[in-house]
């Protein structure tokens, strides 16, 4: 995989995210994808990622704007920076009560690639800022 292929893959991944197309997002991942959840544990596998997406769809409605994609020259690692525009729909365990609050957060993600797919993804944002925005 080269840099352009890595950037194209990330472009498809984020286009699928903004379209709400979970299956298209999953098609960008290896079967054993490592998913590092912000402030949480690492999950392994496409099925765990599918469950994570279902949970997110239940609790949040999000779209990403101002997406900037980056990849190294060899197409082995990549990153993205973006702004999350969201609405908190249903109370997530251990977090404040959801009342439809809106939020806007800067965020970033890091990726590793293998065999033309995403093998690792980690998304990072400021949880304290999110908590403040939803009224915690």
Secondary structure, 3 states (H helix, E strand, C coil): CCHHHHHHHHHHHHHHHHHCCHHHHHCCEEEEEEEECCCCCEEECHHHHHHHHHHHHHHEEEEEEEEEEEECCCCCEEEEEEEEEEEECCCCCCCCCCCCCEEEEEEEEEEEEECCEEEEEEEEECHHHHHHHCCC
